[in-house]
Amino acid sequence: MHRDRFGYVCIATLIGLLACPTVTRGNEEVIQTARLLAILLDSGRVTIGSNQSLINDPNKGNKGFTADVFEEQLLATFQARTGIDLRDMSRAGIPETAKPLLARLIEESKKTVTSYQPAINVAGLKYKGLIPATFGTETAARFRAWSGVYMKQTAPDHLLRNPKNKPDDYEATLFQKISNNGNSEHDTVMSEAVEGQSIRVLLPLFYTRACLSCHGEPKGERDISGYPKEGGKEGQLAGGISVKIDLK
């Protein structure tokens, strides 16, 4: 697997191409934009996961986990991962074309959290429906409907719970390659220029300890959402955030 001088992994050879396509300066900016969008969506997933006990606490009514509280934690998580402070995009060292997209993804993320407020703040209810997976699926759909940018939370077929998130051939090929390599490097982004038409980016996701309450052992046991657990272990491939941006 070839990594270019910007730290992005070129995977063109994995799908039968003879060499990695030349990464132009324009493509660099598109890759950077797609990468940041993927990390921002996953930062939202992480934020939901870190508040899961609070969200599902049946002993509390109003949790205080509003869209604004979520946003502050989201931006802090994103900054810790990228070094970029989205509170002041005018000074952020990111492509100009990325700024409105990142701003909109923040807004769509907040809308997802807002839509769950009635359930979150109900006392006596143990499962509120808002988990990292539902956040990722619904926010990606909201963002895609507004922007036209392909964004999807996906997973290998054997781990897939929501058929809407089924991987396409490109995503499935990458998942197989990652599984074969045993690579679990955090925030490694794989990118490809597809025949000069689009940039594709995949941010692999790996099980953390927090994930295992729903996706760990014992395999087959029902988790809080009613799905059978996958028997996953910390560090194993769990899925990915896929982004495709057209170049024309």
Secondary structure, DSSP 8 states (H G I E B T S, - for coil): -EE-TTS-EE-GGGGT-SS-----HHHHHHHHHHHHHHHHHHHHHHHHHHTHHHHT-TT-S-----HHHHHHHHHHHHHHHHS--GGGTTTS-S-TTHHHHHHHHHHHHHHHHHHTHHHHT-TT-S--S--HHHHHHHHHHHHHHHH--EEEEE--GGG---GGG---HHHHHHHHHHHHHT---TT--EEEEETTTEEEEEEEEE--GGGHHHHSSSTT-B-TTS-B-----TTSEEEEEEEEEE--
